[in-house]
Amino acid sequence: MVRIVDTRAEHIDDILRIEQQCFSLPWTREQLTAQLTDSMHVFLAAEDEEGRAVGYVGLMYVLDEGYISNVAVSPDRRREGIADMLLDELRARAEAEKLSFLTLEVRLGNVPAQSLYKKHGYVEVGRRKGYYSLPKEDAVLMTCFLSEEEK
């Protein structure tokens, strides 16, 4: 069974492994540690029965705006609803902080991730040409509006 928890220092090695498995330009230990210690960030881990992180999501917020920095699930734990659990808890935290919206970038070719985000209320609001490298690819900007004024 998996539970969503605030990320702790002991999750960093697991998260670094997932980063390397999932992304062509993975975050470094320093980047991850900085997010954990910054009061303007929420960093959640999906923790298995042994206390290992099998997925994670990061959010930075400024005023009432939330920016999702990364979402990933270990390839061997996909299709178990872990990403859904992470996004649900992140949304609950964002609503508790009175954020107006959450936004993120996703690779144009990452259709499964786009479908996941759409299921959670995200809509495409734009594109960034050539945003990603290795390989070069456009980013799809997606936003989930949390407040009625933003909708």
Phi, psi and omega in degrees: 000142182250142174229152181265127183224163170293136181295138178243165182305325182289351176274345189304314181299319177296317181294319177299320179297315179296318177306313182292328179284332190256336189233144179287335176235077184292153176292156178269167175303319181296318179296316179295316180298321179299320179294324182293331186260356182270127183291346179265015179238146168243128179227113184250146177240145168267115188252132178275184184299332180270004180085010179273143175281126178245000177188167181196162175213141178237143180222133171248138177229146178226124185054243180250021183248133179245133181239113180282121184272325181198146175221127178204149175230138178309132183307327181279359180239013179286161180068025176248004181084010183294316179298322177300315180299316180298313181293324177296314180293321179298317178297317179300318179294319180297318178294322178296328178275001180064035176288147180276327181202162172239137180225157181203167171245145177219145179302140178305322182278356182269071183296320178301319179293318178300319178297318177301311182296319178300320178300332181263014173093008178278143177234151177288130180239357179169182179222152173241113182294131174061026185296318182266151172238168178053064357272161179294131183200151177287156173255140171263125177271127181233141182226142173246114182276125184260333181255150181298327182295329184279340187289000000 
